[in-house]
């Protein structure tokens, strides 16, 4: 952060810390997700496939919540995955008014092939930090992410 901002010490420190957090996140994410372009996937598409692999069929609204995206964006992601034959929409068995998104066989094959490479890329990136630093970063991110809720869980 430029030292030209003339706010209070607390504001300058907070802004500097925030910029470092965002830059680190974007840089690490870029390195981690580099492999996705080889498979013709966006990070959003990968996230949907990964969620369906690990959580099973999901409602598009739940997918949006899991990925902190708008329902419109998730709809576009699912549309594109469906065009590629990687997911399919089906009415819910419990409530036929609701739609559930399922992996197809091809989608499951692809995500099972990609996910180990992804997990390894995350491990390599996070191993820039010691195990203790990773634990501390996780704790701090949880604290920042939950706001006023109990952060010592």
C-alpha positions in Angstrom: 0.0 0.0 0.0 1.3 3.4 -0.9 2.3 5.5 2.1 0.5 8.5 0.5 -2.7 7.8 2.3 -2.9 10.1 5.3 -5.4 8.3 7.5 -5.0 7.2 11.0 -2.3 4.7 11.9 -5.0 2.1 12.4 -6.5 2.8 8.9 -3.1 2.7 7.2 -2.3 -0.6 9.0 -5.7 -2.1 8.2 -5.5 -1.0 4.5 -1.9 -2.3 4.2 -2.9 -5.7 5.7 -5.9 -6.0 3.5 -4.0 -5.3 0.3 -1.4 -7.9 1.4 -4.2 -10.4 2.1 -5.9 -9.8 -1.3 -2.6 -9.9 -3.2 -1.5 -13.1 -1.5 -4.9 -14.7 -2.1 -4.9 -13.8 -5.8 -1.3 -14.8 -6.4 -1.7 -18.2 -4.6 -5.0 -18.8 -6.3 -3.5 -18.1 -9.7 -0.7 -20.6 -9.1 -3.0 -23.2 -7.7 -5.6 -23.0 -10.5 -3.1 -22.8 -13.4 -3.7 -26.5 -14.2 -7.4 -25.9 -14.8 -6.9 -24.2 -18.2 -5.3 -27.4 -19.4 -8.6 -29.1 -18.8 -10.7 -26.3 -20.2 -12.3 -25.4 -16.9 -12.7 -22.1 -15.1 -12.3 -21.9 -11.3 -16.0 -21.6 -11.0 -16.6 -24.7 -13.1 -14.0 -26.6 -11.1 -15.6 -25.5 -7.8 -19.1 -26.8 -8.9 -17.6 -30.1 -10.1 -15.7 -30.5 -6.8 -18.7 -29.7 -4.7 -20.8 -32.2 -6.5 -18.1 -34.9 -6.2 -17.7 -34.4 -2.5 -21.3 -33.5 -1.5 -23.4 -35.2 -4.1 -26.2 -33.7 -6.1 -27.0 -30.1 -5.0 -29.6 -27.5 -5.6 -28.2 -24.5 -7.6 -28.9 -22.1 -4.7 -26.8 -24.3 -2.4 -24.0 -24.3 -5.0 -24.2 -20.5 -5.1 -23.9 -20.3 -1.3 -21.0 -22.8 -1.2 -19.0 -20.7 -3.7 -20.1 -17.3 -2.5 -21.4 -16.5 -6.0 -24.7 -15.1 -7.3 -27.3 -17.6 -8.4 -27.2 -16.1 -11.9 -23.5 -16.8 -12.1 -24.0 -20.4 -10.9 -26.7 -20.8 -13.5 -24.3 -19.8 -16.2 -21.6 -22.1 -14.9 -24.0 -25.1 -14.7 -25.3 -24.2 -18.2 -21.8 -24.4 -19.6 -21.0 -27.6 -17.7 -24.2 -29.1 -19.0 -23.4 -28.2 -22.6 -20.1 -30.1 -22.1 -22.0 -33.1 -20.7 -20.3 -32.9 -17.3 -23.5 -32.2 -15.3 -27.2 -32.7 -15.7 -30.2 -31.1 -14.0 -33.0 -33.3 -12.6 -36.1 -32.6 -10.6 -35.7 -33.3 -6.9 -37.2 -36.6 -5.8 -38.6 -34.9 -2.7 -39.9 -31.8 -4.3 -40.3 -31.9 -8.1 -40.4 -28.1 -8.2 -36.8 -28.0 -7.2 -33.9 -28.8 -9.5 -30.9 -30.8 -8.4 -27.5 -30.7 -10.3 -25.8 -34.1 -10.7 -22.4 -35.1 -12.1 -22.6 -37.2 -15.2 -20.3 -40.1 -15.6 -18.0 -37.9 -17.8 -18.1 -35.1 -15.2 -17.2 -37.5 -12.4 -14.4 -39.0 -14.4 -13.0 -35.6 -15.2 -13.1 -34.3 -11.6 -11.7 -37.5 -10.2 -8.8 -37.1 -12.6 -8.2 -33.4 -11.9 -8.8 -33.3 -8.1 -5.5 -35.1 -7.1 -3.5 -32.6 -9.2 -5.5 -29.7 -7.5 -4.9 -31.1 -4.0 -1.2 -31.4 -4.8 -1.0 -27.8 -6.1 -2.7 -26.6 -2.9 -0.2 -28.6 -0.8 2.8 -27.2 -2.7 1.5 -23.6 -2.4 0.6 -23.9 1.3 3.9 -25.6 2.1 5.5 -22.2 1.6 4.4 -21.8 5.2 5.4 -24.2 8.0 2.7 -26.4 9.5 2.5 -24.0 12.5 2.1 -21.0 10.1 -0.6 -22.8 8.2 -2.5 -23.5 11.4 -2.2 -19.8 12.5 -3.2 -18.6 9.1 -6.3 -20.8 9.2 -7.1 -19.5 12.6 -6.7 -15.9 11.6 -8.8 -16.4 8.4 -11.6 -18.1 10.4 -11.5 -15.2 12.8 -11.7 -12.6 10.1 -14.4 -14.6 8.2 -16.8 -15.1 11.1 -16.9 -11.5 12.2 -18.5 -11.2 15.7 -19.1 -14.9 16.1 -17.0 -17.1 18.5 -13.7 -17.5 16.7 -12.1 -20.0 19.1 -13.8 -23.0 17.6 
